């Protein structure tokens, strides 16, 4: 029952992570057809605090099942040990990203100088376009 530390005050239990080893695709020659080197990691997000769980559900997207289980597949490397470490690192990084509380946006108005500059640019551009028209007969 080892704890994996995600952030200060947040850790997950190692026993809650379920790993299955499946046949990988891609390079590896004949070895790829014999050895289950890809890792399918499953983690039920129900044990996380509500706020982190809600943000994690948004970040996970299609990797989250209807039952609330996060499924990550790692098959980047040819050997099982590196794929397992990669899957765990991706899980930790995803939970760490969900643990960050987004800043509230404060509505601000543009400064008066910016408004004046914009209007001056508009006038200059309109004058330029007006000068491109056909000459008027007087």
Buried (B, 14 or more C-beta within 10 A) or exposed (E): EEEBEBEEEBEBEEEBBEBEBEEBEEEBEEEBEEBBBBBBBBBBBEEBEEEBBEBBBEBBEEEBEEEBBBBBBBBEBBEBEBBBEBBBEBBBEBBEEBBEEEEEEEEEEEEEEEEEEEEEEEEEEEEEEEEEEEEEEE
